[in-house]
Amino acid sequence: MVQLLLVDDEPMLLKSMVENDWRHIGVETVFQAASGLEAVDVLGKTPIDIVVTDIRMPGMNGLQLCKFIRDHYPRTKCILLSGYGEFDYARQAITYGTVNYLLKPIKDEELMDEVARVKTLFQQEWEHVGSLERARQTLHVHLPLLKSNLLINLLTGSSMSSSTLAERMKEYQLPFEPGKDCSFILVRMDDGFGDKAEADSLLFEYAVHNIACEILEANYHVWYCRDTFGYLCFLVQDKGMGGSFEPVGDQKLEKSAYELQLKVSAFLKGQVSVLISDEGIFPDELALYYRKSLNEFRKVPRSDREVMIMSGKPRVQSRSLQSLYSPPSIQQLLEAGRWGDVRTKLRDVFEEMNAKKMDTEENMMEVTYTLMNAFLYIAHLQGKTLMEVSGMEADVSPDPRMLYRADQVMAWAEGVLESMESGSIREFKDGKNQLISKIHRFIETHIAQDVSLQTIADHVTLHPVYLSSMYKQEMKENISDFIMRYRMEKSAVLLGSTDIKIYELASQMGFQNPPYFSKLFKNYYGVTPQEYRDRHIT
């Protein structure tokens, strides 16, 4: 059904036009306006299909209204009415997309016949827009994206009935056979790609995709997507008839992956690492084996290049970055406003990452989410969001794609730190915060010596009672609690990362009696220092 708008500043003529039997010609609703400006208001509030308007109106005339409609509602049709038959009016009306120009006075039957003709034209246009043939053409243009999105949904375990999946696969011309084995080839872009601009990176990915399909499609059905973690994912299913799917470790698939690495190196001057997954049944085991493959790839350092991984073969177990957890923690440093010390700690973390080849995605996530938790804690301590404390100056949310490289994680952390510092979320220049920062530094540097309340009070030239009260009010814990926590956490880090003897460790932490130190450690962690070392040594 069509909606019509009648526009005329002559009340009697407008009333006469409105009272016509518009439903007889398929016009569902008739709106009216006494001026061009009033018509603009109606157009802004409801969808109008056809506008019949007089030319001569005050404020905004009919020609101006037609121009406005052409600019803002290009599919709305206009019919002009006028008592003046000058050719210039008609010519100008045509340039504004007007479908007809009628001279007044006009009979009701003539007007309704013209609206009926325009209605037919209008409906034909929309039938073409919504036609199945046009839908097929659009589907063909967007088919690669539709295929990719469907595969991503399957990989992430989105619920979909077998009938719906079969229908989609038929529409998208995907020849994968349910119940038959399939496998993944995951591709990671290494050197030769990371330093390129974003647009260049997408072109390189497309080139790698083309090379991979050229190699694989000789023997396999291939279904491709780029997952949310930046891996190029190729789902493959053997084209052979009657035989079972060859093992994923078979030379045929491994040879194809190796050929891909060679071709990328030769023609794109880049390097890719490749993982070949175990085989699984399509589509039931798709999400499971994708997660297994993703888990295997996350153990591979980013500094390793052109790696070939056969899923299921044991790899080095993941390890924690000791420097990330060595006290004082990033959260404690942020809380004290020690921005320089936070940056130093970050540099230590990434130096350890590089030195120990721990630049895996697992460790990137470890660093990213540890930092994010610390940033959020400091923000919420102030009753604010992280965006508020950063002054809206940085994109504070971690992008999963930045886990590709350590320098991207570092750049993100530096950006958030700079924004938080410039935003002065806690006025760290305040005297109390400076004092607490001074206390913490003294404890950390003198932990093996006398760090009694009196010694600390002498260092900061305050009375011990006032110092103790002020510290607890600001930090919500006693100084003695902080000292004990620092000693225990520092001890745990050293036990897990060095071969220091326990009696030497006790001395470094300010305990002259090693058994007493061991007792306190067990009270804190529930195990003795030696038991802790046995569980956590790397």
C-alpha positions in Angstrom: 0.0 0.0 0.0 1.1 3.5 -0.9 1.2 6.7 1.3 0.3 10.0 -0.3 1.1 13.6 0.7 -1.1 16.5 -0.8 0.4 20.0 -0.5 -1.5 23.2 -1.3 -2.0 26.6 0.4 -5.6 26.9 -0.9 -7.7 25.3 1.9 -10.7 24.5 -0.3 -8.7 22.9 -3.1 -6.7 20.9 -0.5 -9.9 19.7 1.2 -11.3 18.7 -2.2 -8.3 16.6 -3.1 -8.1 14.9 0.3 -11.8 13.8 0.0 -11.2 11.7 -3.2 -11.6 8.0 -2.9 -7.9 7.2 -2.8 -8.3 3.7 -1.4 -9.9 2.8 -4.7 -6.6 3.1 -6.4 -4.5 1.5 -3.6 -3.5 4.6 -1.6 -3.6 3.5 2.0 -3.1 6.8 3.8 -3.4 10.5 2.7 -1.5 13.2 4.5 -2.0 16.9 3.9 0.2 20.1 4.3 -0.7 23.7 3.7 2.9 24.8 2.8 6.2 23.5 1.7 7.7 23.8 5.2 4.8 21.9 6.7 5.3 19.2 4.0 9.0 18.9 5.1 7.8 18.3 8.6 5.5 15.5 7.5 8.2 13.9 5.4 10.5 13.9 8.5 8.0 12.0 10.6 6.5 9.4 8.3 7.5 7.5 5.1 5.8 9.1 2.0 5.8 7.5 -1.4 4.1 10.1 -3.6 3.9 13.9 -3.1 1.4 16.1 -5.0 2.2 19.7 -4.6 1.3 23.1 -6.0 4.1 25.3 -7.3 3.0 28.7 -6.0 3.3 28.6 -2.2 4.7 31.1 0.3 8.0 30.3 2.1 9.1 27.2 0.2 7.5 26.8 -3.2 6.7 23.6 -5.0 9.9 23.5 -7.0 12.0 24.0 -3.9 10.1 21.3 -2.1 10.8 18.9 -5.1 14.5 19.7 -4.9 14.5 19.0 -1.1 12.7 15.7 -1.7 15.2 14.7 -4.4 18.1 15.4 -2.1 16.7 13.7 1.0 14.1 11.1 -0.2 15.3 10.1 -3.7 12.7 7.3 -4.1 9.7 9.5 -3.3 7.8 10.6 -6.4 6.6 14.2 -7.0 3.7 15.5 -9.1 3.5 19.3 -9.7 0.4 21.3 -10.0 0.3 24.8 -11.4 -2.0 27.3 -13.1 0.9 28.5 -15.2 1.9 26.5 -18.2 5.3 28.1 -18.8 7.9 25.7 -20.2 10.6 26.9 -17.8 8.6 25.6 -14.9 8.2 22.2 -16.5 11.9 22.0 -17.5 13.1 22.9 -14.0 10.7 20.4 -12.5 12.1 17.6 -14.6 15.6 18.4 -13.4 14.3 17.9 -9.8 13.1 14.4 -10.7 9.4 15.3 -10.9 7.5 12.6 -12.7 4.8 14.8 -14.1 3.6 18.4 -14.4 -0.2 19.0 -14.4 -2.0 22.3 -15.2 -4.7 23.7 -12.9 -7.6 23.5 -12.8 -7.4 19.8 -12.8 -10.2 17.3 -12.6 -10.3 14.8 -9.7 -10.3 11.8 -12.2 -7.3 13.2 -14.0 -5.4 13.7 -10.7 -6.3 10.2 -9.5 -5.3 8.6 -12.8 -1.9 10.3 -12.6 -1.3 9.2 -9.0 -2.3 5.7 -10.0 0.2 5.8 -12.9 3.0 7.0 -10.6 2.0 4.4 -8.0 2.6 1.7 -10.5 5.9 3.1 -11.4 6.9 3.4 -7.8 5.9 -0.2 -7.1 7.8 -1.5 -10.1 11.0 0.1 -8.8 10.6 -1.5 -5.4 9.8 -4.8 -6.9 13.1 -4.6 -8.8 14.9 -3.7 -5.6 13.4 -6.6 -3.8 13.5 -9.1 -6.7 15.0 -12.5 -6.3 17.2 -11.9 -9.3 18.7 -8.8 -7.7 19.0 -10.7 -4.5 21.0 -13.4 -6.4 23.3 -10.7 -7.9 23.9 -9.2 -4.5 24.5 -12.6 -3.0 27.1 -13.3 -5.6 29.0 -10.1 -5.0 29.0 -10.6 -1.2 29.5 -14.4 -1.3 33.1 -14.5 0.0 32.1 -12.4 3.0 29.0 -14.5 3.7 31.1 -17.7 3.5 33.7 -16.3 5.8 31.1 -15.2 8.4 29.4 -18.6 8.3 32.7 -20.4 8.9 33.6 -18.0 11.8 30.2 -18.8 13.4 30.9 -22.6 13.1 34.4 -22.2 14.6 33.2 -20.2 17.6 30.5 -22.8 18.3 27.4 -20.8 17.3 24.3 -22.9 17.6 22.8 -23.8 14.2 20.5 -26.6 13.2 21.7 -29.1 10.6 18.9 -28.1 8.2 19.8 -24.4 8.4 23.5 -25.1 7.9 22.7 -27.3 4.9 20.5 -24.6 3.4 23.3 -22.0 3.9 25.9 -24.2 2.4 23.8 -24.9 -0.6 23.1 -21.1 -1.1 26.9 -20.4 -0.7 27.9 -23.2 -3.0 30.0 -25.0 -0.4 30.6 -28.6 -1.3 31.7 -29.8 2.2 30.2 -33.1 3.1 28.7 -33.6 6.7 30.0 -36.6 8.6 33.3 -36.6 6.6 36.7 -35.8 8.1 38.2 -32.4 7.6 41.3 -30.5 8.9 42.5 -27.0 9.4 45.5 -25.1 8.1 46.1 -22.0 10.2 48.5 -19.4 8.8 50.2 -16.7 10.8 51.8 -13.7 9.0 55.4 -13.3 10.2 58.2 -11.1 8.8 57.6 -9.0 5.7 54.0 -8.2 6.8 54.0 -6.7 10.3 55.8 -3.5 9.4 53.4 -2.7 6.5 50.5 -0.2 6.7 47.1 -1.7 7.5 45.9 -1.4 3.9 49.1 -3.2 2.7 48.7 -5.9 5.3 45.2 -6.7 4.0 46.5 -6.9 0.4 49.3 -9.3 1.6 46.7 -11.5 3.4 44.6 -11.6 0.2 47.7 -12.6 -1.8 48.5 -15.4 0.7 44.9 -16.5 0.5 45.1 -16.7 -3.3 48.4 -18.7 -3.2 47.0 -21.1 -0.5 43.8 -21.8 -2.5 45.8 -22.3 -5.7 47.9 -25.0 -4.0 45.1 -26.7 -1.9 42.2 -26.7 -4.4 43.9 -29.3 -6.5 43.2 -32.0 -3.9 40.8 -30.4 -1.4 37.6 -28.5 -1.0 38.8 -25.2 0.7 36.8 -22.9 2.9 38.5 -19.7 4.1 38.2 -17.0 6.8 40.3 -14.6 8.8 39.5 -15.3 12.5 39.3 -12.7 15.2 42.9 -13.4 16.3 44.3 -12.6 12.9 45.0 -16.1 11.7 44.2 -17.1 8.2 42.1 -20.2 8.5 41.7 -22.8 5.7 39.2 -25.6 6.3 40.0 -28.4 4.0 38.2 -31.6 3.0 39.6 -34.2 0.7 37.9 -34.4 -2.8 38.6 -38.1 -3.2 35.6 -40.3 -3.7 34.9 -43.4 -1.6 38.2 -43.4 0.3 38.6 -42.2 3.9 40.3 -38.9 4.6 44.1 -39.2 4.6 45.8 -38.5 8.0 46.6 -34.9 8.6 50.2 -35.9 9.1 50.3 -37.3 5.6 52.9 -35.9 3.3 50.3 -34.6 0.9 48.9 -32.0 3.3 52.3 -31.3 4.8 53.8 -30.8 1.4 51.0 -28.3 0.5 51.7 -26.3 3.6 55.5 -26.3 2.9 54.8 -25.2 -0.7 52.8 -22.3 0.7 55.7 -21.2 2.8 58.0 -21.4 -0.2 55.7 -19.5 -2.6 55.0 -16.7 0.0 58.8 -16.3 0.5 59.5 -16.3 -3.3 56.7 -14.1 -4.6 55.7 -11.9 -1.6 59.1 -11.7 0.1 57.4 -12.6 3.4 57.3 -15.4 5.9 54.4 -17.4 7.3 54.1 -20.0 10.0 51.7 -22.8 9.4 49.8 -25.2 11.7 48.2 -28.4 10.4 45.5 -29.6 12.8 44.3 -33.1 13.7 41.4 -34.3 11.6 37.8 -34.0 12.9 34.3 -34.7 11.7 32.5 -31.9 9.8 30.7 -30.0 11.2 30.3 -31.5 14.7 34.0 -31.4 15.7 34.8 -28.2 14.0 34.8 -25.9 17.0 36.7 -28.4 19.2 39.6 -28.9 16.8 39.8 -25.2 16.0 40.2 -24.4 19.7 42.9 -27.1 19.9 44.7 -25.7 16.9 44.5 -22.2 18.3 45.8 -23.4 21.7 48.8 -25.0 19.9 49.6 -21.8 18.0 49.5 -19.7 21.1 52.5 -21.5 22.5 54.7 -20.5 19.5 56.8 -17.4 20.1 56.3 -14.6 17.7 60.0 -14.3 17.3 60.0 -17.8 15.7 59.6 -17.5 11.9 58.4 -19.9 9.2 57.4 -22.5 11.8 55.7 -25.7 10.6 53.5 -27.2 13.4 51.8 -30.6 13.4 49.0 -30.4 16.0 49.2 -32.9 18.8 53.0 -33.0 19.0 54.2 -31.9 22.4 55.6 -28.4 22.8 57.3 -26.5 25.6 54.8 -25.8 28.4 53.7 -22.2 29.0 55.6 -20.3 31.7 54.8 -17.1 33.7 56.8 -13.9 33.4 58.5 -13.7 36.8 59.3 -9.9 36.4 55.6 -9.2 36.0 54.7 -10.5 39.5 57.9 -9.5 41.4 56.8 -7.0 44.0 56.1 -4.2 44.1 53.3 -5.1 41.6 52.2 -2.8 38.8 49.0 -2.2 40.8 50.9 -1.1 43.9 53.2 1.2 41.8 50.2 2.8 40.1 48.4 3.3 43.4 51.5 5.1 44.7 51.7 7.3 41.6 55.2 5.9 40.7 54.8 6.3 37.0 58.5 6.1 36.2 58.8 2.8 38.2 55.8 1.4 36.3 57.6 2.1 33.0 60.8 0.5 34.3 58.9 -2.6 35.4 57.3 -2.8 31.9 60.7 -2.6 30.3 61.9 -5.4 32.6 58.9 -7.6 31.6 59.5 -7.2 27.9 63.3 -7.7 28.3 62.6 -11.0 30.0 60.1 -11.9 27.3 62.7 -11.4 24.6 65.6 -13.0 26.5 63.6 -16.2 27.3 61.7 -16.3 24.0 58.4 -16.0 25.8 56.8 -13.7 23.2 53.9 -16.1 22.8 50.3 -15.0 22.6 49.7 -16.7 25.9 52.3 -14.4 27.5 51.0 -11.4 25.6 47.6 -12.1 27.1 49.2 -12.5 30.5 50.8 -9.1 30.3 47.8 -7.4 28.7 45.2 -8.6 31.2 47.5 -8.0 34.2 47.9 -4.4 33.1 44.2 -4.0 32.3 43.2 -5.3 35.7 45.6 -2.9 37.4 44.4 0.1 35.3 40.8 -0.8 36.1 41.5 -1.1 39.8 43.1 2.3 39.9 40.2 3.9 38.0 37.5 2.2 40.1 39.3 3.2 43.3 38.5 6.8 42.2 34.9 5.9 41.4 35.5 6.5 37.7 35.7 4.5 34.5 39.0 3.9 32.7 38.0 6.2 29.9 37.3 9.0 32.4 40.7 8.7 34.2 42.5 8.6 30.9 40.9 11.8 29.8 39.3 10.2 26.8 42.7 10.6 25.1 43.6 6.9 24.4 41.9 3.8 23.2 42.2 2.1 26.5 40.5 -1.2 25.7 42.9 -3.9 24.5 42.4 -5.0 20.9 42.8 -8.8 20.4 44.7 -8.1 17.3 47.5 -6.3 19.2 48.5 -9.7 20.8 50.4 -10.3 17.5 53.5 -8.5 18.7 55.2 -7.5 21.9 55.8 -3.9 20.6 52.1 -3.5 20.0 51.3 -4.5 23.6 54.0 -2.1 24.9 52.8 0.8 22.8 49.2 0.2 24.1 50.4 0.1 27.7 52.5 3.3 27.2 49.6 5.1 25.7 47.3 4.3 28.6 49.9 5.2 31.1 50.6 8.5 29.5 46.9 9.3 29.4 46.3 8.3 33.0 49.3 10.3 34.1 48.3 13.4 32.2 44.8 13.0 33.5 46.2 13.1 37.1 43.6 10.6 38.3 44.7 10.8 41.9 46.7 14.0 42.1 49.9 12.1 42.9 51.6 15.3 43.7 49.6 15.5 46.9 51.8 15.4 50.0 50.3 12.2 51.4 50.8 10.2 48.2 54.4 11.4 48.0 54.9 10.4 51.6 53.5 6.9 51.0 55.6 6.5 47.9 58.7 7.5 50.0 57.8 4.9 52.7 57.4 2.1 50.1 60.7 2.9 48.5 62.5 2.8 51.9 60.9 -0.5 52.8 61.8 -2.1 49.4 65.5 -0.9 49.5 66.0 -1.8 53.2 64.0 -5.0 53.5 67.0 -7.0 54.7 67.7 -4.4 57.4 65.7 -2.6 60.1 62.3 -1.6 58.7 60.6 -1.1 62.0 57.9 1.6 62.4 60.4 3.7 64.4 63.1 3.5 61.7 60.6 4.4 58.9 59.2 7.3 61.1 62.8 8.6 61.5 63.4 8.4 57.8 60.3 10.5 57.0 60.6 12.7 60.1 57.2 11.9 61.5 56.0 10.6 64.9 55.5 6.8 64.7 51.9 7.0 66.0 50.8 9.6 63.5 52.7 7.7 60.7 50.9 4.5 61.5 47.5 6.1 61.7 47.9 8.1 58.5 49.2 5.1 56.6 46.3 2.9 57.6 43.8 5.6 56.7 45.2 6.0 53.2 46.2 2.4 52.4 43.5 0.5 54.4 46.2 -1.8 55.9 49.0 -1.5 58.6 52.6 -0.8 57.6 53.5 -4.1 59.2 51.0 -5.9 56.9 52.6 -4.3 53.8 56.1 -5.3 55.0 55.0 -8.9 55.6 53.2 -9.1 52.2 56.2 -7.6 50.4 58.6 -10.1 52.1 56.5 -13.1 51.4 55.7 -12.2 47.7 59.4 -11.3 47.1 60.4 -14.6 48.6 57.9 -16.5 46.4 59.3 -14.9 43.3 62.9 -15.7 44.2 62.0 -19.3 45.1 60.3 -19.8 41.8 63.0 -18.2 39.6 66.4 -18.7 41.3 68.3 -21.4 43.1 69.0 -19.3 46.2 69.4 -21.3 49.4 66.5 -20.8 51.9 68.7 -19.6 54.7 70.2 -17.0 52.3 66.7 -16.0 51.3 65.6 -15.6 54.9 68.6 -13.3 55.5 67.8 -11.2 52.4 64.2 -10.7 53.7 65.4 -9.5 57.1 65.0 -12.8 59.1 68.0 -13.9 61.1 66.2 -17.2 62.1 65.6 -19.3 59.0 63.1 -21.7 60.7 61.0 -18.7 61.8 61.0 -17.5 58.3 59.9 -20.9 57.0 57.1 -20.9 59.6 55.8 -17.5 58.5 56.1 -18.5 54.9 54.0 -21.6 55.5 51.4 -19.6 57.4 51.2 -17.2 54.4 51.2 -19.7 51.5 50.1 -23.0 53.2 53.4 -24.8 52.2 57.0 -24.6 53.2 59.5 -22.6 51.1 61.0 -25.9 49.7 57.5 -27.3 48.8 56.7 -24.0 47.1 59.9 -24.2 45.1 59.2 -27.8 44.1 55.9 -26.8 42.7 56.8 -23.5 41.0 60.5 -23.8 39.8 60.8 -23.3 36.1 
